[in-house]
């Protein structure tokens, strides 16, 4: 998927920290040959983060993305990339909901934890997920798309895969595929239960 023409081009490591201000926009991150730690690090206190990330360049390795807020919600969108780079995603917030949009090429584990909220997967994501572990408010799922990337498979095992860890204090977590347009009404609906899709209680 090609980025929009108004996207901002930046080089990794792309680090931005704000206080009493928000971080928004669409960015094309030029990935360095040698991995920094991480490639993208966005953080805000008393402000939201609402951003879409595209990547170009780099070696066949995981791309590290870290996003954190205090008193602000997070919307992180990761469209399907031209070169299907693997992702290492870390998202954390206190007092703000998280809305994560994954590429449909995502293959690997996703760990989600909340202290007083819910983790909600969209219908399509549920269909491509298998529960690995559940422990109180924490769930671990393996996500496998309908068509696995054969280029990174050998004898049925992934040579390199995506990973994602999400943690939220005092709010809910929604995870869906980019472009799926899952309704926020379900996300905020108190009638959605553990036994009814599209919901997973963490």
DOSEDO-659996 format. One record per residue (C-alpha): x negated, y negated, z; residue in one letter. Coordinates in Angstrom, 1 decimal. Each point is the difference from the previous one (the first is absolute). Layout:
BEGIN
<pt><u>X</u><v>Y</v><w>Z</w><r>a</r></pt>
...
This chain:
BEGIN
<pt><u>0.0</u><v>0.0</v><w>0.0</w><r>x</r></pt>
<pt><u>-1.4</u><v>-3.4</v><w>-1.1</w><r>x</r></pt>
<pt><u>-0.1</u><v>-2.8</v><w>2.5</w><r>x</r></pt>
<pt><u>1.9</u><v>-3.2</v><w>-0.7</w><r>x</r></pt>
<pt><u>-1.8</u><v>-2.9</v><w>-1.6</w><r>x</r></pt>
<pt><u>0.3</u><v>-2.2</v><w>3.1</w><r>x</r></pt>
<pt><u>-1.9</u><v>2.5</v><w>2.1</w><r>x</r></pt>
<pt><u>-3.1</u><v>-1.4</v><w>1.8</w><r>x</r></pt>
<pt><u>-3.3</u><v>1.7</v><w>-0.8</w><r>x</r></pt>
<pt><u>-2.3</u><v>0.6</v><w>3.1</w><r>x</r></pt>
<pt><u>-3.1</u><v>2.1</v><w>0.7</w><r>x</r></pt>
<pt><u>-0.4</u><v>2.6</v><w>2.7</w><r>x</r></pt>
<pt><u>-0.4</u><v>-0.2</v><w>2.8</w><r>x</r></pt>
<pt><u>3.1</u><v>-2.2</v><w>0.0</w><r>x</r></pt>
<pt><u>0.4</u><v>-1.2</v><w>3.5</w><r>x</r></pt>
<pt><u>2.6</u><v>-2.6</v><w>1.1</w><r>x</r></pt>
<pt><u>0.9</u><v>-0.9</v><w>3.6</w><r>x</r></pt>
<pt><u>2.8</u><v>-2.4</v><w>0.9</w><r>x</r></pt>
<pt><u>1.4</u><v>-1.5</v><w>3.2</w><r>x</r></pt>
<pt><u>3.5</u><v>-1.6</v><w>0.0</w><r>x</r></pt>
<pt><u>0.0</u><v>0.5</v><w>-3.7</w><r>x</r></pt>
<pt><u>1.2</u><v>2.7</v><w>-2.5</w><r>x</r></pt>
<pt><u>-1.8</u><v>1.9</v><w>-2.7</w><r>x</r></pt>
<pt><u>2.0</u><v>0.5</v><w>-3.2</w><r>x</r></pt>
<pt><u>-0.6</u><v>0.6</v><w>-3.7</w><r>x</r></pt>
<pt><u>-1.2</u><v>2.6</v><w>-2.5</w><r>x</r></pt>
<pt><u>-3.8</u><v>0.7</v><w>-0.2</w><r>x</r></pt>
<pt><u>-2.2</u><v>2.0</v><w>-2.4</w><r>x</r></pt>
<pt><u>-3.0</u><v>1.2</v><w>2.1</w><r>x</r></pt>
<pt><u>-3.2</u><v>0.7</v><w>-1.9</w><r>x</r></pt>
<pt><u>-1.4</u><v>3.0</v><w>1.9</w><r>x</r></pt>
<pt><u>-3.7</u><v>0.1</v><w>0.8</w><r>x</r></pt>
<pt><u>-2.2</u><v>2.9</v><w>-1.0</w><r>x</r></pt>
<pt><u>-1.1</u><v>0.4</v><w>3.6</w><r>x</r></pt>
<pt><u>2.9</u><v>0.3</v><w>2.4</w><r>x</r></pt>
<pt><u>0.4</u><v>-2.8</v><w>2.5</w><r>x</r></pt>
<pt><u>2.0</u><v>0.7</v><w>3.2</w><r>x</r></pt>
<pt><u>2.7</u><v>-0.4</v><w>-1.1</w><r>x</r></pt>
<pt><u>0.5</u><v>-1.3</v><w>-3.6</w><r>x</r></pt>
<pt><u>3.0</u><v>-2.1</v><w>1.1</w><r>x</r></pt>
<pt><u>0.6</u><v>-1.3</v><w>3.5</w><r>x</r></pt>
<pt><u>3.0</u><v>-2.3</v><w>0.6</w><r>x</r></pt>
<pt><u>1.1</u><v>-1.2</v><w>3.5</w><r>x</r></pt>
<pt><u>2.4</u><v>-2.6</v><w>1.3</w><r>x</r></pt>
<pt><u>1.1</u><v>-1.3</v><w>3.5</w><r>x</r></pt>
<pt><u>3.5</u><v>-1.6</v><w>0.0</w><r>x</r></pt>
<pt><u>0.4</u><v>0.4</v><w>-3.7</w><r>x</r></pt>
<pt><u>1.2</u><v>2.6</v><w>-2.5</w><r>x</r></pt>
<pt><u>-2.0</u><v>1.9</v><w>-2.6</w><r>x</r></pt>
<pt><u>1.8</u><v>0.6</v><w>-3.3</w><r>x</r></pt>
<pt><u>-2.3</u><v>1.1</v><w>-2.7</w><r>x</r></pt>
<pt><u>-0.5</u><v>2.2</v><w>-3.0</w><r>x</r></pt>
<pt><u>-3.4</u><v>1.5</v><w>-0.8</w><r>x</r></pt>
<pt><u>-1.5</u><v>1.2</v><w>-3.2</w><r>x</r></pt>
<pt><u>-3.5</u><v>1.4</v><w>-0.4</w><r>x</r></pt>
<pt><u>-2.6</u><v>0.2</v><w>-2.7</w><r>x</r></pt>
<pt><u>-3.5</u><v>1.4</v><w>-0.3</w><r>x</r></pt>
<pt><u>-1.8</u><v>2.0</v><w>2.6</w><r>x</r></pt>
<pt><u>-1.0</u><v>3.7</v><w>0.3</w><r>x</r></pt>
<pt><u>2.2</u><v>3.0</v><w>0.5</w><r>x</r></pt>
<pt><u>0.4</u><v>-0.5</v><w>3.7</w><r>x</r></pt>
<pt><u>2.6</u><v>-1.1</v><w>2.4</w><r>x</r></pt>
<pt><u>0.9</u><v>-3.7</v><w>0.0</w><r>x</r></pt>
<pt><u>0.3</u><v>-1.3</v><w>3.6</w><r>x</r></pt>
<pt><u>3.0</u><v>-2.3</v><w>0.8</w><r>x</r></pt>
<pt><u>0.6</u><v>-1.4</v><w>3.5</w><r>x</r></pt>
<pt><u>3.0</u><v>-2.2</v><w>0.8</w><r>x</r></pt>
<pt><u>0.9</u><v>-1.3</v><w>3.6</w><r>x</r></pt>
<pt><u>2.3</u><v>-2.5</v><w>1.5</w><r>x</r></pt>
<pt><u>1.1</u><v>-1.2</v><w>3.4</w><r>x</r></pt>
<pt><u>3.5</u><v>-1.6</v><w>0.1</w><r>x</r></pt>
<pt><u>0.6</u><v>0.4</v><w>-3.7</w><r>x</r></pt>
<pt><u>1.3</u><v>2.6</v><w>-2.4</w><r>x</r></pt>
<pt><u>-2.0</u><v>1.7</v><w>-2.7</w><r>x</r></pt>
<pt><u>1.0</u><v>0.9</v><w>-3.6</w><r>x</r></pt>
<pt><u>-2.8</u><v>1.7</v><w>-1.8</w><r>x</r></pt>
<pt><u>0.5</u><v>1.1</v><w>-3.6</w><r>x</r></pt>
<pt><u>-2.4</u><v>2.3</v><w>-1.8</w><r>x</r></pt>
<pt><u>1.1</u><v>0.6</v><w>-3.6</w><r>x</r></pt>
<pt><u>-1.2</u><v>3.0</v><w>-2.0</w><r>x</r></pt>
<pt><u>-3.5</u><v>-0.9</v><w>-1.1</w><r>x</r></pt>
<pt><u>-1.4</u><v>0.4</v><w>-3.5</w><r>x</r></pt>
<pt><u>-2.8</u><v>2.2</v><w>1.2</w><r>x</r></pt>
<pt><u>1.9</u><v>1.8</v><w>2.8</w><r>x</r></pt>
<pt><u>-2.5</u><v>-0.9</v><w>2.7</w><r>x</r></pt>
<pt><u>0.4</u><v>1.7</v><w>3.3</w><r>x</r></pt>
<pt><u>1.0</u><v>-2.2</v><w>3.0</w><r>x</r></pt>
<pt><u>-0.8</u><v>-0.1</v><w>3.7</w><r>x</r></pt>
<pt><u>2.7</u><v>-2.2</v><w>1.5</w><r>x</r></pt>
<pt><u>0.2</u><v>-1.3</v><w>3.6</w><r>x</r></pt>
<pt><u>3.0</u><v>-2.1</v><w>0.9</w><r>x</r></pt>
<pt><u>0.7</u><v>-1.3</v><w>3.6</w><r>x</r></pt>
<pt><u>2.3</u><v>-2.6</v><w>1.5</w><r>x</r></pt>
<pt><u>1.4</u><v>-1.1</v><w>3.3</w><r>x</r></pt>
<pt><u>3.5</u><v>-1.6</v><w>0.0</w><r>x</r></pt>
<pt><u>0.6</u><v>0.3</v><w>-3.7</w><r>x</r></pt>
<pt><u>1.4</u><v>2.6</v><w>-2.4</w><r>x</r></pt>
<pt><u>-2.1</u><v>1.8</v><w>-2.6</w><r>x</r></pt>
<pt><u>1.1</u><v>0.5</v><w>-3.6</w><r>x</r></pt>
<pt><u>-2.5</u><v>2.1</v><w>-2.0</w><r>x</r></pt>
<pt><u>0.4</u><v>0.7</v><w>-3.7</w><r>x</r></pt>
<pt><u>-2.2</u><v>2.8</v><w>-1.2</w><r>x</r></pt>
<pt><u>-1.1</u><v>0.9</v><w>-3.5</w><r>x</r></pt>
<pt><u>1.8</u><v>3.1</v><w>-1.4</w><r>x</r></pt>
<pt><u>-3.5</u><v>1.6</v><w>-0.5</w><r>x</r></pt>
<pt><u>-0.5</u><v>0.1</v><w>3.8</w><r>x</r></pt>
<pt><u>-1.3</u><v>3.4</v><w>1.1</w><r>x</r></pt>
<pt><u>-1.0</u><v>0.7</v><w>3.6</w><r>x</r></pt>
<pt><u>0.9</u><v>-0.5</v><w>3.6</w><r>x</r></pt>
<pt><u>2.1</u><v>-2.8</v><w>1.4</w><r>x</r></pt>
<pt><u>0.1</u><v>-0.5</v><w>3.8</w><r>x</r></pt>
<pt><u>2.6</u><v>-2.3</v><w>1.5</w><r>x</r></pt>
<pt><u>0.4</u><v>-1.1</v><w>3.6</w><r>x</r></pt>
<pt><u>2.4</u><v>-2.3</v><w>1.7</w><r>x</r></pt>
<pt><u>0.6</u><v>-0.9</v><w>3.7</w><r>x</r></pt>
<pt><u>3.6</u><v>-1.2</v><w>-0.1</w><r>x</r></pt>
<pt><u>1.0</u><v>0.2</v><w>-3.7</w><r>x</r></pt>
<pt><u>0.7</u><v>2.5</v><w>-2.8</w><r>x</r></pt>
<pt><u>-1.9</u><v>1.3</v><w>-3.0</w><r>x</r></pt>
<pt><u>2.2</u><v>0.1</v><w>-3.1</w><r>x</r></pt>
<pt><u>-1.0</u><v>1.7</v><w>-3.2</w><r>x</r></pt>
<pt><u>1.9</u><v>-0.6</v><w>-3.2</w><r>x</r></pt>
<pt><u>1.8</u><v>2.8</v><w>-1.8</w><r>x</r></pt>
<pt><u>-2.7</u><v>0.5</v><w>-2.6</w><r>x</r></pt>
<pt><u>-2.8</u><v>0.0</v><w>2.5</w><r>x</r></pt>
<pt><u>1.9</u><v>2.6</v><w>2.1</w><r>x</r></pt>
<pt><u>0.3</u><v>2.2</v><w>-3.0</w><r>x</r></pt>
<pt><u>-3.8</u><v>-0.1</v><w>-0.5</w><r>x</r></pt>
<pt><u>-1.0</u><v>0.4</v><w>3.7</w><r>x</r></pt>
<pt><u>-0.6</u><v>2.9</v><w>2.3</w><r>x</r></pt>
<pt><u>-0.1</u><v>-0.3</v><w>3.8</w><r>x</r></pt>
<pt><u>-3.4</u><v>0.9</v><w>1.4</w><r>x</r></pt>
<pt><u>0.2</u><v>-1.1</v><w>3.6</w><r>x</r></pt>
<pt><u>2.4</u><v>-1.8</v><w>2.4</w><r>x</r></pt>
<pt><u>-0.9</u><v>-1.2</v><w>3.5</w><r>x</r></pt>
<pt><u>2.4</u><v>-2.4</v><w>1.7</w><r>x</r></pt>
<pt><u>0.2</u><v>-3.2</v><w>-2.0</w><r>x</r></pt>
<pt><u>-2.7</u><v>1.2</v><w>-2.4</w><r>x</r></pt>
<pt><u>0.6</u><v>1.9</v><w>-3.3</w><r>x</r></pt>
<pt><u>-2.5</u><v>1.3</v><w>-2.5</w><r>x</r></pt>
<pt><u>1.1</u><v>0.8</v><w>-3.5</w><r>x</r></pt>
<pt><u>-1.8</u><v>1.4</v><w>-3.1</w><r>x</r></pt>
<pt><u>1.1</u><v>-1.8</v><w>-3.1</w><r>x</r></pt>
<pt><u>-0.3</u><v>1.7</v><w>-3.3</w><r>x</r></pt>
<pt><u>1.3</u><v>-1.5</v><w>-3.2</w><r>x</r></pt>
<pt><u>1.9</u><v>2.1</v><w>-2.5</w><r>x</r></pt>
<pt><u>-3.0</u><v>0.0</v><w>-2.3</w><r>x</r></pt>
<pt><u>-3.2</u><v>0.4</v><w>1.9</w><r>x</r></pt>
<pt><u>-3.1</u><v>-1.7</v><w>-1.3</w><r>x</r></pt>
<pt><u>-1.9</u><v>3.0</v><w>-1.5</w><r>x</r></pt>
<pt><u>-3.2</u><v>-2.0</v><w>-0.4</w><r>x</r></pt>
<pt><u>-0.5</u><v>0.1</v><w>3.8</w><r>x</r></pt>
<pt><u>1.1</u><v>3.6</v><w>0.5</w><r>x</r></pt>
<pt><u>-2.1</u><v>3.1</v><w>0.1</w><r>x</r></pt>
<pt><u>1.4</u><v>3.4</v><w>0.9</w><r>x</r></pt>
<pt><u>3.1</u><v>-1.7</v><w>1.3</w><r>x</r></pt>
<pt><u>-1.9</u><v>-2.3</v><w>2.4</w><r>x</r></pt>
<pt><u>-0.4</u><v>-3.7</v><w>-0.2</w><r>x</r></pt>
<pt><u>-3.6</u><v>-1.2</v><w>-0.4</w><r>x</r></pt>
<pt><u>1.1</u><v>-3.5</v><w>1.0</w><r>x</r></pt>
<pt><u>3.3</u><v>-1.1</v><w>1.3</w><r>x</r></pt>
<pt><u>1.9</u><v>-3.0</v><w>1.4</w><r>x</r></pt>
<pt><u>0.5</u><v>-0.7</v><w>3.7</w><r>x</r></pt>
<pt><u>2.2</u><v>-2.4</v><w>1.9</w><r>x</r></pt>
<pt><u>0.4</u><v>-0.8</v><w>3.7</w><r>x</r></pt>
<pt><u>2.8</u><v>-2.4</v><w>1.1</w><r>x</r></pt>
<pt><u>0.7</u><v>-1.2</v><w>3.5</w><r>x</r></pt>
<pt><u>2.8</u><v>-2.4</v><w>1.1</w><r>x</r></pt>
<pt><u>0.9</u><v>-1.4</v><w>3.4</w><r>x</r></pt>
<pt><u>3.6</u><v>-1.1</v><w>0.5</w><r>x</r></pt>
<pt><u>1.3</u><v>0.4</v><w>-3.5</w><r>x</r></pt>
<pt><u>0.8</u><v>2.3</v><w>-2.8</w><r>x</r></pt>
<pt><u>-2.1</u><v>1.5</v><w>-2.9</w><r>x</r></pt>
<pt><u>1.3</u><v>0.5</v><w>-3.5</w><r>x</r></pt>
<pt><u>-2.0</u><v>1.9</v><w>-2.6</w><r>x</r></pt>
<pt><u>1.0</u><v>0.4</v><w>-3.6</w><r>x</r></pt>
<pt><u>-1.4</u><v>0.2</v><w>-3.5</w><r>x</r></pt>
<pt><u>-0.9</u><v>-3.2</v><w>-1.8</w><r>x</r></pt>
<pt><u>2.9</u><v>-0.9</v><w>-2.4</w><r>x</r></pt>
<pt><u>2.5</u><v>2.2</v><w>1.8</w><r>x</r></pt>
<pt><u>2.0</u><v>-2.9</v><w>1.4</w><r>x</r></pt>
<pt><u>1.1</u><v>1.7</v><w>3.1</w><r>x</r></pt>
<pt><u>2.7</u><v>-2.0</v><w>1.8</w><r>x</r></pt>
<pt><u>-0.8</u><v>-1.9</v><w>3.1</w><r>x</r></pt>
<pt><u>3.5</u><v>0.6</v><w>1.2</w><r>x</r></pt>
<pt><u>-0.9</u><v>3.6</v><w>0.7</w><r>x</r></pt>
<pt><u>-3.1</u><v>-1.2</v><w>1.8</w><r>x</r></pt>
<pt><u>2.0</u><v>-2.2</v><w>2.4</w><r>x</r></pt>
<pt><u>3.0</u><v>2.4</v><w>0.3</w><r>x</r></pt>
<pt><u>0.4</u><v>1.2</v><w>3.5</w><r>x</r></pt>
<pt><u>2.1</u><v>2.9</v><w>-1.2</w><r>x</r></pt>
<pt><u>-2.9</u><v>1.6</v><w>-1.9</w><r>x</r></pt>
<pt><u>-1.0</u><v>3.0</v><w>2.1</w><r>x</r></pt>
<pt><u>-2.8</u><v>2.5</v><w>0.3</w><r>x</r></pt>
<pt><u>2.1</u><v>2.6</v><w>-1.8</w><r>x</r></pt>
<pt><u>1.0</u><v>-2.1</v><w>-3.0</w><r>x</r></pt>
<pt><u>-2.2</u><v>-1.0</v><w>-2.9</w><r>x</r></pt>
<pt><u>-1.6</u><v>-2.3</v><w>-0.7</w><r>x</r></pt>
<pt><u>-1.3</u><v>-0.1</v><w>3.6</w><r>x</r></pt>
<pt><u>-2.8</u><v>1.6</v><w>1.9</w><r>x</r></pt>
<pt><u>-0.1</u><v>-0.9</v><w>3.7</w><r>x</r></pt>
<pt><u>-3.6</u><v>-0.4</v><w>1.2</w><r>x</r></pt>
